[in-house]
Amino acid sequence: MNTMIANTGRKCGSTPVSVRKQPRLQNTTSFSHTQPFSSRRDSLALSALPGTFLSTGVAQASEIFSTASTVVDSSSISLAVVGGLAIAGLGAVLVATDPQKRRSEQMAQTGGDESEAVKNYFNTVGFERWRKIYGETDEVNRVQLDIRNGHAKTVEKVLGWLYEEGGVEGVSVCDAGCGTGSLAVPLATRGATVSASDISAAMVGEAQKRYEEQIRWKVAPSVPPKFEAMGLESITGKYHTVTCLDVMIHYPQDRVNAMIDHLTSLCDNRLIISFAPYTIGYAVLKRIGELFPGPSKATRAYLHAESDVEAALARNGFKIVKREMTATSFYFSRLLEAVRE
């Protein structure tokens, strides 16, 4: 169903951060289906912060991890070395800020139930935010538009993989965490037998609405998609293909392991998932983003080590056959296709 930080001469807390803007570097990193996530990003140090962080407004900074499932791609933006005083100031802010306190307060509202917190968010303020981001309205800021484009690229890659493998005509597909239907709707209109679900009734309702708009002037598929409001763990049945895009960022690794266990049990052939990969660089950016939480903009955001995700798939008898990375200025998502061995 996603931050990056910036400086415009304003203060972070009570500590001013002032640095000289650096030139933007050209991104030359490319990813193939089999190329592992680049370890060069792990070399980011606390003394090297993204140029975008130094040049974008603090107001937009809160979008990054407050908009769950997105963050700055450190390979596509320039790096600026922060002076000793700025480092000291930033360090003081990091030490003084306690994001866990905010997280505990959020979880207290749902009795510690992470799934309920996610459902509440995407049924209220999160629904309005993500309906705009995943829609076509111009009422989005630069960060949100970039996130929209990044997510669309991930969806395009999934559709491209399925097309390369013979298409989806007559193929049963379970889209877990379907959101507003950005993947489920095109799958259905291409002839797949789609079962789409989301923990948020509001998001499922929007997905159903968008499907109906898509087929208004077209021939409806012989088997209409089924949209249901339910948590991932409640999904039942067997499907040729199971997809779960940009959902795992909302949950810690133990929950992700359980999610993968369940998703693989639904899958006869292949599982396609995406998640926010853990690297030192992304972890630093996430930590900085937590300094700018915004007014109830998101659930907690989690990064996941690709090796942990791969191990969970292997325990369930699945091997990875394709890998891709989608990375824009404010969105990153690791995409994997795994098949039953």
Secondary structure, DSSP 8 states (H G I E B T S, - for coil): -------SS-EETTEE----------------SS----GGGGG--TTEEEHHHHHS-HHHHTHHHHTSS----TTSS-EEE--HHHHHHHHHHHHH--HHHHHHHHHHTTTT-HHHHHHHHHHTHHHHHHHHHTS--S---HHHHHHHHHHHHHHHHHHHHHHHTT--TT-EEEEET-TTTTTHHHHHHTT-EEEEEES-HHHHHHHHHHHHHHTTTS---SS--EEEE--GGG--S-EEEEEE-S-GGGS-HHHHHHHHHHHHHHEEEEEEEEE-B--HHHHHHHHHHTT--TTT-------B-HHHHHHHHHHTTEEEEEEEEEE-SS-EEEEEEEEE-
